[in-house]
Amino acid sequence: MFHVGGARSALYNWAVARQSGGRFVLRIEDTDAARNKPEWIDGIISALASIGISESDPAFEGPFFQSQNADRHREAAQRLYAEGKAYYCDCTREQLQERTGSQHLGYDGFCRDRGLEYAEGRALRFRTPDEGETVVVDLIRGEPAFPNSAIEDFVIARGDGSPVFLIANVVDDLDEGITEVIRGEEHLSNTPKQQLLWEALGTKPPVWAHLPVIVNEKRQKLSKRRDKVALEDYLGEGYLPEAMANYLMLLGWGPGDDLEIRPYEELEQLFRVADVNTSPAFFDVKKLSAFNGEYIRALPAENFIDACQQWLWEPYATWRPDAYDAEVFVKLAPLAQTRITVLSEITKYVDWVFLDNAPEDEASWTKAMKSGAEEIIKDTREQYAAAAWDADSLKTVLEDVAAAHGLKLGKAQAPVRVAVTGRTVGLPLFESLEVLGRERTLARLDAALTKLAG
């Protein structure tokens, strides 16, 4: 599944590529067979398309597959060996631990000058410079410096001759003409090693930009083991792609004014990677929902109705398929559109009208059916039997009932709402009663009176 952090990185890369007339390169790093399935690749491409990063755009290139460039990876590793910039090592983890006395210390350079040639089981290590430092030019973090003495002679090819990710990544970037790398800060620790490889291969490194980590409400790094992190999950709940793109763009960056809700095309033009913050970005689901609610309310009515269709049928709908009435939903849709923040909420806002009886929600029943509720329902039922059946008339009737009981309308309508819709919170009551109709409304009021009497 496509992590929301990856989606944010993609949007930032997309913005920079489109601003500069450049290319956004999608590369599938598929050398780990266990983590590579065709359907997952399709999922990545589909997820990107949902937030506006489309294969059909001239700025989009790929997908490229790292596994298809394996010969070039081996060639680069052997070139470094031939030039004396890498050497073979036959040390085992146990031998290293015995020499250093710790399993946590890095490689000690034991094989640097042994002159070993390739043999099965011997890893190829990069010869890190003994002195000086590697300075990473980062558009967000300035120019952090890493002492070369703190960078171990890292492996670039395994004992079976296959190159590791570090060198494969560098070679792919070289072959694909990558000039800017915008990625999460968890990759910053790898960057000096990759930069050393770029320089050893005789090429100027790209410009780096390491984005702040995304954290949850406990300020812990957003984790797929603990948090909901897949873009597809959010879209599947009814978060609109446009709202997701808008919100993700603001995770660590802002346009410099107080206007947050704005189309991606506008954000794209305003975005500057150098203005991204270095502090962690809080993935606030409540704020995302508020964003989404704004986008939902801005939808044309017919678009909102279309967007809701998924949640009006199985497995989401709790009513019989033949009970659904499209014309009734069209009447309720404008009332719901102003209230929901996620499209999947539409089910509980309209289920009462398609079910045979009012939904049973004991918490709502207990809250609304207090002392005096039975008399209010009884009086309302009596007057509704002869009242004109439109929202204004129905409201006037209940106002009169409330006054007769010395109550404000809000207190009086609570038991009526729960009797008819099953919940204390929902769509405007009187418009809902008008749509439900006199016969069904009276039947539900009768059912509530029977339950109260029991």
N, C-alpha and C positions, 0 to 999 in steps of 0.2 A: 504494500500500500504506500501511497505517496505522502511522506511526512510533511506537515505544514511548514516546518523549517526549510525543507527542500523547495517547497512551493514559493516561500518568500525569497530564497536565494535565486530561484529561476526568474521571478518577477523583476528583481533588481538587475540581473544580467540582461533580461529582455529590454528593460528600459534603457540601459546604457547602449546596447547594440542598436536599438532603433533610433536613439538620439544621434548617434554618430554615423549612421548609415553603415553600421558594421554587421556582424553575423553572430547569431546566438547558436552555439553548437551544443547539441544533445549527444552525449557520449554514454553508451551503456558499458559500464566496466564489469564485464561478464566473465572474468577469468575464474571466479569461484563458481563451479558448476552447481553446487548445492543451493546457491542463492540466485540462480538464473533460470527463469522459465519464460517462454514466449508470452504467456498471458499476463505476466507481470510487466513486461515491456509495453504491451498494448495498454495496460492500465496507466502506466506513466504518461504515455502519449495522450491518452484520453483525458487524464487529470490536467495535464498542461493545457490542452485545448479548452477545457472547461473554464479556465481562468484567462483565456485570451491568447495563449501562446500556441499558435496553430502551425501545423506543418505546411499549410498552404501559403503562409506569409513568406515573402522573399528573404526576410531576415533570418528565417529558420533553416538550419542545416543539420542533417542527420536523419535518423540516428546512426552514429558510427558505433562499431562494436570493437572493444579493446582486444578481444580474442583474435580478431582478423588481422591484427598488426603484430602478432607474436614474433614473427621473423625479424622485424625491425627492432623489437625490444632486445632480442638475443644479440643482434648485430651491434647495438649500442653498448651492451654490457661487455662484449668481447673487445670492442674498440677501446674501452676504458682499461681493460686488462692489458691489451697490447701496448698502450701508451704508458703503462706503469701507474695508472691512476686507480687501479683495483688489484686485488691479490686474492689467491685462494687460501682457504682456511679449513682445517679439519678438526677444529676444537668442538668438543661436545659441551652441552650445557653443564654436565656434571664436572667436566674438567675445569671449566671456567669458574664454577662455584668453588671448587677445591682450591684454585689459585687465589681467588679474591676473598674467599671466606664469606661470601654473601651471594644470595640469589638475586639481589636487587641492583648490584653494580653493573655497569655496561661492559662491553667487550674491552679487554685490556691490551689489544694489539699484539698478542703473542706470535701470530703467524706473519706479521708485517714483513719481516726480512728473511723468512725461511725459504722463499723462492719456490713455493709449491706450484706444480702444474695441475691442470684439471684432472680430476679423478672422481669417480662416482662417490657421492657423499660429501664432497668438498664444496662449501659455499663460497661464493665470490663476494668479497667485501670491498666497499669503496674506501680509498685511502684519504681520510679527512686531513686537511692541512694541520700541521702541528701547532702553528702559531696564528695570531691574528683573530679576527672575528668575522662573522657573516652578518651583514647588515641587510635586513629585509625592508624594502621600501613599500610601505603599506598606506593606502589612501585614507584609511580610517585610524590606524594606530601609530602613524608617524614612521619612525625608522628604528624599530627595536633591533638591538644588536645581540647576537648569540656568540659567546666565545667558542672558538673552534675546539679548544681543549675540553669543552663540555659535551661535544658531539662525538659519539663513538664511531668507530669504523663500521658502518652499518652494512647489512647484507643487501646486495642488489640482484643476486641470483641464488636460487636454492641449490641444495646438493644434487638435485636431478637436472640442473642446468636451466630450469625455468626462471625467468626474471620475476622479481617481486613487484608489487604495486608501485612503489616509489619511482623506479626507473621507467616502468611501463607508462605511468602517468606523464612523466616528463617527455618521453618520446612521442606520445600521442599529441601532447600540446604542441610540440615542435612541428609535427607533421601536419597538424590542422591549423597552424598559424595563429595560435592563441596569443593574444596580447594583453588581456586582462582576465584575472581569475578572481571572481567574487564568490566567497564561500564562507561557511560557518567557522567561528573562532576555534573550534575543536581541532581544526586542521593546521592551526598556526604552528604547533610543535613540529610538524613535518616540513614546514616551509623552508627552514634553513638547509635541510638535507636536500630538498628538491632544488633549491637555488644553487647549491654546490654542484649538483648534477648538471643543471643547465650550463653553468660556467665551465665545467669540465668538458662538456660536449661543444664548447666554443661558441655559445649563443647567449645573448643578453636575456636575462629572465623577464617574465611578464611583470606587469604591475599587479600587485596583490591588494586585496581588500578583504579583511576578515570580519564578518558580521557578528554582532553580539549574540550570545547564547539566548535561547528562548526558554523562559521558566514558567512554572505553574504558580498557583496562589501561595504556595509555601516557599516560593523562591528556589525551588529545586528544578534542575534542568528537565525540560519536557521529555518524558521517556515513554516509549511505546509499551513498556512493561507495566507502567503505572497510570499513564494518562491517555486520554483520547487524542491521538496525534495525526490520524490519517485524514487527508483532505477529502477522500471519498466518503468517509463516515459523516463528516459535516454536511457535505452536499446531499448525502442520503437522508439526512434528518430534515432537510428543507432549508438549509442556508443557501441563499442565492449565490451563484458564482461571482456575480458583480460585487456583492457585499464582501465575499471572502477576499477577492483581489484587493478591494479598497482597504480592508482591515489589515491584511498581511503587509501591504506596502507601508503601513504606519507602525510596524513592529520594529522600532529602533530608529525610525526616521520620521520627520514631519515636514510639511511644506512651508513652515515658518509663519503661519497665521493660525487663526482659531477655527478655520473651516476644515473639518475632517471628512465629512461626507462629500465626496466628489468623484466623478467618473475616472476610471483608470487612465484614459487618454490624457486627461489633465494632469494627473499625478505623474505619469510618465514624463511629461515635458518638464515638470518641476523638480523631478528627482535628481539629486546630486549625491553620488556615493560618498564623497568627502564629508558630507553633512551627517552621515550615519553616526549614531551614538556608540560609545564603547561599553556602556553599562548594560546589564541584562535586560531583555525585553519581556515584559509580563504578558503572557497569553491570557487575556481576561475574557472568559466566555460570556460573562454578562454584558460586557461592552460590545463584543461581537454580535450578540443577540440584539442589542439596541441598534447597531448598524444595520443588521438584517431587517429589523422592523421598519426602519426608515426606507429601505429599498423596497420592501413589500408594499408599503403604503403609496410609494411612487409609481407602482405598476398600473398601467391601464387596466380597467375592470376586466376586460376579456382576457388579458394576459394573466391576471391573478386567478381567474377561474380555471384557465388551462393549467397553470402551475400547480393547482391544488388537486388535480384529478388523480394523481398517483395515490393519494391518501384517502380517497373516497371508495376504494375497492379493497378486496382481500390482498394481503393479510392484515391491512390496517383497519379496515371498516369492521365495526362490531354489529352491524345490522345485516339482514338478508340482502343479497344483491338485488333482488326484485323490489326491495323497499326503497331503493334510491330513486329520487325524482330530480332530474336535472333542472327542471323549471323552478322547483322549490329551492334548490341550491343557489340558483342565480339570484333569487330574492334575498337570501341570507348572506351571500358573498360580500356585498358592500359593508354589511355590519361587522363581519369577521375581519375584513381586511384592515380595519383601523385598530384591531386589538391584538392580533397574533404577531409574534416576533420570529417564529419559525414555522414553515409551511406545514410540518407534521402536526402542529397543534390544531389544525383545522378539524381533525376528526372529533376531538372532544368538544369543540364548539358547535358542531351541528348534529352529533349523533342522536340527541334527544328527539329531533324531528323525524328521523328515519326509523327509530326503534318503535316497537309496539307500545311499550310502556316507558315511563321516565327512567333514566339510568339510576341505579342504586348507589348512593355515596353516603355511607353512614356518618362520616364526619360532617358533611353538609346538612344532613337530616338533623343530627343532634344540635348543631349550631343554630338552625333556623326554627325548629319545632319546639320552642319554649312555651311557657305559660301564655295563654291567649292566642296561640297560633291556630288552634282548631276553630275558634270563633271567627277569626279573620278570614280563614279559608271558606268557612260556611257562608258568611255574609257575602264574600266576593263571588262565590259560586252562584248564589241566589240572584245577584244583580247581573252577573255575566250571562245568565240564561236568557235575559231579555235585552241586553245592551246592544247598541250598534257595534258592529265588529270591525273597528279600525283602531289604530294605535292610540290616537288622541282620546277617543271615547273610552277605551279600556283604561287608560291612565286616569281619566276623570273619575271613573267608577271607583278605582282603588284609592284615589285621594279622598273621596267621600267616606269610604270604609275606614281609612286610617284616621280621619278626623273624628268619626264616631267613636273610635276606640282611644282617642287621645294620643295618637301616634303620628310621627312624621312618616312621609311616604316610604322612605328607605327602610324603616323598621317593618312597615306593614307588607311591603312587597317581598321581603325575604322568604316567608313561608310559602307564598304563592309561587315564587321562582323555583324553589326546591321541589315543590309538588309537581310542577310542570316540566322543568328541565333537569331536575335531579341534582343541581349544584347551586352553590351560593354565588358563583361567579360565572358569567357568560355573556351572551349577546344582550343588547337592550331588550328588556322584558316585554314591553308592549308591542314592539315590532315583531318579536318572536311569537307572541300569542296570536297576532294577526295572521302570521304565516301558518301556524299550527292549525288554526280554525277553531270554531266554537265547539263542535262535537268532541274533538279530541281533547281540547282544553278542559271541558267540563268532566270528561271521563277521568282525567288525571287528578282533578281536584276531588272527585268522588273517591278515587283510590286512596288519596292521601287521608281523607276523612276516615275511611274504613281502617286504615293503618293506625291512625291516632286513637280511634275508639278502641282498637284492639289492645 
